[in-house]
Amino acid sequence: MNTALLKSAALTAAWMTLSPWAGAQTAPAAGEKVYQQLCIACHATGVANAPKVGDRQAWKPLIAEGQVTLTAHGWVGVRAMPAQGGDPKLGVEDFARALAWMVRSSGGTWSDPDPETLKAIRKEARERLQKQSAARRKLLDDPAR
Ligand code: HEC
């Protein structure tokens, strides 16, 4: 066995021991990976009142908004939540998977979105973006502001 392989096996073992969510899975799922790389920065400790992963009370009303609405609004950005979690290259599907993973870790049961759900999320996000830019254009065109 080569040393690089041994090293990566050791790292995986260390990750499995350290991660509070380690268990059934042997490798992080795509959604969890995005969470670990990005969302964790704010959603592990609750930076700026970000709902903490695992805080069922905080997530309950958010989950109740439904997967299409919450995913679309989160991706577009809402209040202190930066668009795409702050990554200009993060697409809807990866964002949706990360969020579904966060929800599953916080009392919900969302699956990774199927093609139909993804389509609905994109539609909602597109409408939301159009509303936002229309509102901003209005400000631009308002001579009093
Ligand atoms: C820079 C910090 C930061 C990062 C990174 C971040 N978030 Fe957030 N997020 C927030 C904050 C703060 C809020 C609370 C927003 C508010 O209510 O003002 C929030 C709220 C949310 C909400 C609830 C939105 C709503 O409609 O109330 C979702 C969903 C969400 N984040 C998903 C994610 C996902 C998925 C990622 C990673 C791809 C991510 N966030 C990365 C700071 C962050």
Residues whose N, C-alpha, C, O or C-beta is under 5 A from the ligand:
A	BS01	HEC	L38 C39 A41 C42 V47 A48 N49 A50 P51 L70 H73 G74 V78 R79 A80 M81 P82 Q84 G85 G86 F95 A98 L99
